[in-house]
Amino acid sequence: GVDLGAVDPLLMDSMGQVRAVRDQRGQPVGQVLLGGDRGVTLRDLFAVATLLKSKRVPARLDFLLAVPSRQMLEVLSRAGALTDLIATGARLVEPDAGVTSGALYGLSRPGVALRNADQEPYAPGSGACVVAAAETLAYAVATGEIGDPRAFKRPVRVTVPRMLPTDDV
């Protein structure tokens, strides 16, 4: 088997180059967007909620949470993960193209915008956009900068509920 703890986490920088997170370590982050209409899983959302439990968003950072579906929102809410994310300082926003492109809620603070998926062309003039895994986003929310999520004291263990809502009204 592969020891995933020994694999360097990667990100895609604002120029579209894939790099090791360690190469960008310490770079200030002004905004984190977790979610959107694709590219985020329930496991990602639960992992970030677990890693950020009892932490607070730094004053110099905006943490936007765009849960992609009502069903995912319901599952997060029932499990208490949504409450944990909001208590951390996440702002719940609509997962539409204006949010994911940076046209709405553009980067208004120094640093880069960190996303979990390269979903839309980033709006011109809205700053640099970096794409990384959910755990790397959690590290940025906890510290205000890009860094290796393996620095969290404990590895994240996530249990996604077996029964998921199927009502799509």
C-alpha positions as a Markdown table, in Angstrom:
| # | Residue | x | y | z |
|---|---|---|---|---|
| 1 | Gly | 0.0 | 0.0 | 0.0 |
| 2 | Val | 0.9 | 3.6 | -0.3 |
| 3 | Asp | 1.4 | 5.7 | 2.8 |
| 4 | Leu | -0.6 | 8.8 | 1.9 |
| 5 | Gly | 1.0 | 10.7 | 4.9 |
| 6 | Ala | 4.3 | 10.5 | 3.0 |
| 7 | Val | 2.9 | 12.0 | -0.2 |
| 8 | Asp | 3.4 | 15.7 | -0.6 |
| 9 | Pro | 0.2 | 17.6 | -1.0 |
| 10 | Leu | -0.1 | 19.5 | -4.2 |
| 11 | Leu | -1.9 | 22.7 | -5.4 |
| 12 | Met | -2.4 | 24.5 | -8.7 |
| 13 | Asp | -1.0 | 28.0 | -8.5 |
| 14 | Ser | -2.4 | 31.1 | -10.1 |
| 15 | Met | -0.5 | 30.5 | -13.3 |
| 16 | Gly | -2.0 | 27.0 | -13.7 |
| 17 | Gln | 1.2 | 25.1 | -12.6 |
| 18 | Val | 0.9 | 22.1 | -10.3 |
| 19 | Arg | 3.3 | 22.5 | -7.4 |
| 20 | Ala | 4.0 | 21.0 | -4.0 |
| 21 | Val | 2.3 | 22.9 | -1.2 |
| 22 | Arg | 5.7 | 23.4 | 0.5 |
| 23 | Asp | 6.8 | 25.6 | -2.4 |
| 24 | Gln | 4.0 | 28.1 | -1.6 |
| 25 | Arg | 4.3 | 27.7 | 2.2 |
| 26 | Gly | 3.7 | 30.9 | 4.1 |
| 27 | Gln | 2.0 | 32.7 | 1.2 |
| 28 | Pro | -0.9 | 34.8 | 2.7 |
| 29 | Val | -4.4 | 33.8 | 1.9 |
| 30 | Gly | -7.2 | 36.5 | 1.8 |
| 31 | Gln | -10.1 | 34.2 | 0.9 |
| 32 | Val | -11.0 | 30.5 | 1.0 |
| 33 | Leu | -14.0 | 29.2 | -0.9 |
| 34 | Leu | -15.0 | 25.6 | 0.1 |
| 35 | Gly | -17.6 | 24.2 | -2.2 |
| 36 | Gly | -19.3 | 25.3 | -5.4 |
| 37 | Asp | -21.4 | 23.4 | -7.9 |
| 38 | Arg | -18.8 | 20.6 | -8.3 |
| 39 | Gly | -15.4 | 19.5 | -7.0 |
| 40 | Val | -16.3 | 19.1 | -3.4 |
| 41 | Thr | -17.6 | 15.9 | -1.7 |
| 42 | Leu | -19.3 | 15.3 | 1.6 |
| 43 | Arg | -16.1 | 13.7 | 2.8 |
| 44 | Asp | -14.3 | 17.0 | 2.0 |
| 45 | Leu | -16.8 | 19.1 | 3.9 |
| 46 | Phe | -16.8 | 16.8 | 6.9 |
| 47 | Ala | -12.9 | 16.7 | 6.9 |
| 48 | Val | -12.7 | 20.5 | 6.9 |
| 49 | Ala | -15.4 | 20.7 | 9.7 |
| 50 | Thr | -13.4 | 18.2 | 11.8 |
| 51 | Leu | -10.0 | 20.0 | 11.3 |
| 52 | Leu | -11.4 | 23.4 | 12.1 |
| 53 | Lys | -13.5 | 22.4 | 15.1 |
| 54 | Ser | -12.9 | 25.0 | 17.9 |
| 55 | Lys | -10.8 | 27.2 | 15.6 |
| 56 | Arg | -11.5 | 30.7 | 14.4 |
| 57 | Val | -11.0 | 32.3 | 11.0 |
| 58 | Pro | -8.2 | 34.9 | 11.2 |
| 59 | Ala | -9.5 | 38.5 | 10.9 |
| 60 | Arg | -7.6 | 39.0 | 7.6 |
| 61 | Leu | -9.3 | 36.1 | 5.8 |
| 62 | Asp | -12.8 | 35.5 | 4.4 |
| 63 | Phe | -14.0 | 31.9 | 4.6 |
| 64 | Leu | -16.9 | 31.3 | 2.2 |
| 65 | Leu | -18.8 | 28.0 | 2.3 |
| 66 | Ala | -20.9 | 27.1 | -0.8 |
| 67 | Val | -22.5 | 23.8 | -0.1 |
| 68 | Pro | -23.5 | 22.4 | -3.6 |
| 69 | Ser | -26.8 | 20.8 | -2.8 |
| 70 | Arg | -29.7 | 21.0 | -0.3 |
| 71 | Gln | -29.2 | 17.3 | 0.5 |
| 72 | Met | -25.5 | 17.9 | 1.4 |
| 73 | Leu | -26.6 | 20.9 | 3.5 |
| 74 | Glu | -29.1 | 18.7 | 5.3 |
| 75 | Val | -26.5 | 16.0 | 6.1 |
| 76 | Leu | -24.0 | 18.5 | 7.4 |
| 77 | Ser | -26.7 | 20.1 | 9.5 |
| 78 | Arg | -27.9 | 16.8 | 11.0 |
| 79 | Ala | -24.3 | 15.8 | 11.9 |
| 80 | Gly | -23.5 | 19.2 | 13.5 |
| 81 | Ala | -20.7 | 19.8 | 11.0 |
| 82 | Leu | -22.5 | 22.9 | 9.5 |
| 83 | Thr | -22.8 | 24.4 | 13.0 |
| 84 | Asp | -19.1 | 23.8 | 13.5 |
| 85 | Leu | -18.2 | 25.4 | 10.2 |
| 86 | Ile | -20.3 | 28.5 | 11.0 |
| 87 | Ala | -18.9 | 28.7 | 14.5 |
| 88 | Thr | -15.4 | 28.8 | 12.9 |
| 89 | Gly | -16.5 | 31.8 | 10.9 |
| 90 | Ala | -17.6 | 30.4 | 7.6 |
| 91 | Arg | -20.1 | 32.5 | 5.6 |
| 92 | Leu | -22.7 | 30.4 | 3.9 |
| 93 | Val | -23.1 | 31.6 | 0.3 |
| 94 | Glu | -24.9 | 30.3 | -2.8 |
| 95 | Pro | -22.8 | 28.0 | -5.0 |
| 96 | Asp | -23.4 | 29.8 | -8.3 |
| 97 | Ala | -21.0 | 30.7 | -11.0 |
| 98 | Gly | -20.7 | 34.3 | -9.8 |
| 99 | Val | -19.4 | 33.1 | -6.5 |
| 100 | Thr | -17.1 | 30.4 | -7.9 |
| 101 | Ser | -15.6 | 32.7 | -10.5 |
| 102 | Gly | -14.8 | 35.5 | -8.0 |
| 103 | Ala | -17.2 | 37.9 | -9.7 |
| 104 | Leu | -19.3 | 38.0 | -6.5 |
| 105 | Tyr | -17.3 | 38.1 | -3.2 |
| 106 | Gly | -14.1 | 38.9 | -5.0 |
| 107 | Leu | -10.8 | 38.9 | -3.2 |
| 108 | Ser | -11.0 | 42.1 | -1.0 |
| 109 | Arg | -8.0 | 41.3 | 1.3 |
| 110 | Pro | -4.3 | 40.9 | 0.7 |
| 111 | Gly | -3.2 | 37.4 | -0.4 |
| 112 | Val | -4.5 | 34.8 | -2.7 |
| 113 | Ala | -8.0 | 33.3 | -3.1 |
| 114 | Leu | -7.9 | 29.5 | -2.3 |
| 115 | Arg | -10.4 | 27.2 | -3.9 |
| 116 | Asn | -11.1 | 23.5 | -3.7 |
| 117 | Ala | -11.7 | 23.2 | -7.5 |
| 118 | Asp | -10.9 | 25.1 | -10.7 |
| 119 | Gln | -14.5 | 25.5 | -11.4 |
| 120 | Glu | -14.8 | 28.7 | -13.5 |
| 121 | Pro | -12.4 | 31.1 | -15.1 |
| 122 | Tyr | -11.5 | 33.5 | -12.3 |
| 123 | Ala | -12.9 | 37.0 | -12.8 |
| 124 | Pro | -10.3 | 39.5 | -14.2 |
| 125 | Gly | -9.0 | 41.9 | -11.7 |
| 126 | Ser | -10.2 | 39.8 | -8.7 |
| 127 | Gly | -6.7 | 38.6 | -7.7 |
| 128 | Ala | -4.7 | 35.4 | -7.8 |
| 129 | Cys | -6.6 | 32.1 | -7.4 |
| 130 | Val | -5.0 | 28.9 | -6.1 |
| 131 | Val | -6.6 | 25.5 | -6.2 |
| 132 | Ala | -5.9 | 22.9 | -3.5 |
| 133 | Ala | -7.4 | 19.9 | -1.6 |
| 134 | Ala | -9.9 | 20.4 | 1.2 |
| 135 | Glu | -7.4 | 19.7 | 3.9 |
| 136 | Thr | -5.0 | 22.4 | 2.5 |
| 137 | Leu | -8.0 | 24.8 | 2.6 |
| 138 | Ala | -8.6 | 23.9 | 6.2 |
| 139 | Tyr | -4.9 | 24.7 | 7.0 |
| 140 | Ala | -5.3 | 28.1 | 5.3 |
| 141 | Val | -8.5 | 28.9 | 7.3 |
| 142 | Ala | -6.8 | 27.9 | 10.6 |
| 143 | Thr | -3.6 | 29.9 | 9.9 |
| 144 | Gly | -4.3 | 32.5 | 7.2 |
| 145 | Glu | -1.6 | 31.2 | 4.9 |
| 146 | Ile | -0.8 | 28.3 | 2.6 |
| 147 | Gly | 0.8 | 25.3 | 4.4 |
| 148 | Asp | 1.1 | 21.6 | 4.7 |
| 149 | Pro | -2.1 | 20.2 | 6.2 |
| 150 | Arg | -0.1 | 17.3 | 7.7 |
| 151 | Ala | 0.9 | 19.9 | 10.4 |
| 152 | Phe | -2.5 | 19.4 | 12.1 |
| 153 | Lys | -1.8 | 17.3 | 15.2 |
| 154 | Arg | -4.1 | 14.5 | 14.3 |
| 155 | Pro | -4.9 | 12.9 | 10.9 |
| 156 | Val | -8.5 | 13.5 | 10.0 |
| 157 | Arg | -10.8 | 10.5 | 10.1 |
| 158 | Val | -14.2 | 11.1 | 8.6 |
| 159 | Thr | -17.3 | 9.0 | 8.6 |
| 160 | Val | -19.9 | 9.9 | 6.0 |
| 161 | Pro | -23.4 | 8.8 | 7.0 |
| 162 | Arg | -24.6 | 5.7 | 5.4 |
| 163 | Met | -28.1 | 6.9 | 4.8 |
| 164 | Leu | -28.4 | 10.0 | 2.8 |
| 165 | Pro | -31.5 | 12.0 | 2.0 |
| 166 | Thr | -33.0 | 11.2 | -1.4 |
| 167 | Asp | -35.9 | 13.8 | -1.4 |
| 168 | Asp | -35.0 | 16.1 | -4.3 |
| 169 | Val | -38.1 | 18.3 | -4.3 |
